Amino acid sequence: MIIKKVEIVWIILIFFTIFAYLLGKLELINTLLVGVLLFTTFIKGQLVIDYFMGLKNVSYKYRLIPTLWLVLVLSLVAVAYY
């Protein structure tokens, strides 16, 4: 059985989601872990943009638009938290 790249990406997304859920459920949130969660959220968003929106192999300018939106939203969350 050959695992496709998209299936590996999906497993990574599930892992990061479970990680974030467990941190919240166990109430292990501190300033450092919020930064880690924001970083993993950026990675998750970028994986969705690249693989599930199909923008991995398109021109850089088309990939830049959703990436900048993601950075903006995560920056606003970070400012609101800190």
N, C-alpha and C positions, 0 to 999 in steps of 0.2 A: 504494500500500500504506500503510495507516494503522497506526502503531505504537500499541498500547494502553499505558495507564499502567503496567499490571502488567509488561509487557515491558521498559519503561524501568527499573523498580525491579529487575527481575531482572538487567539489564545492570549496574546500579550494584552489586548484590550480588556479581556475578562480578568486577567491577573491584576492589572492596575485598578480595576473597578473594585475587586474584592479587597485589595489592599486599602483603598480609601474607605470602603465600608467598615472594615475592621478597626481602622484608626478612629473613626467616628463612634462606632458602637462601644469600643473599649474606653472611650474618652481619653485618648492618648495625645490629644492635640496640644501642641505648643508652637511657639513662633518658628522654630526650625522645621517642624513637620508640616506646617502650613506652606512653607517654601517648597518642601519636597512634594507636597500634593499639587501645588500650582505647576511645578515642573512636570510631574507625571501627567497632569491634565493637558499641558502643552504637547507632550509626546503623543498622548491619545488623540488629541485634535489633529495633529499633523499626520498621524497614521490614517485617520479617517479621511482627511483631505487627499492624501496621496493614493490610497488603495481603494476606498469605498466610494469616493467621489470621482475617481478615475483621473486625477490630475497629476499622476506620477510622471507621465511621459509627455506632458504638454509644455508649452513655452513658459519660461520663468515668470513672465508678467501675469499670467493667469493663475499661477500657483501663489503669487505674492498677495493677491487680494484677500483670499480667505485666511492666509497666515497672518497678515496684518490685523485683520478683524479679531482673530484669536488672541494675538498679543495684546490688543487694546482691551478686550474683555477681561483677560487674566490680570492685566495691569490695574484695571479699575477694581477688581476683586481684591488684589493685594493692597491697594491704597485704602480701601474700605476696611480691611482687616487690621492693617498696621496703624 
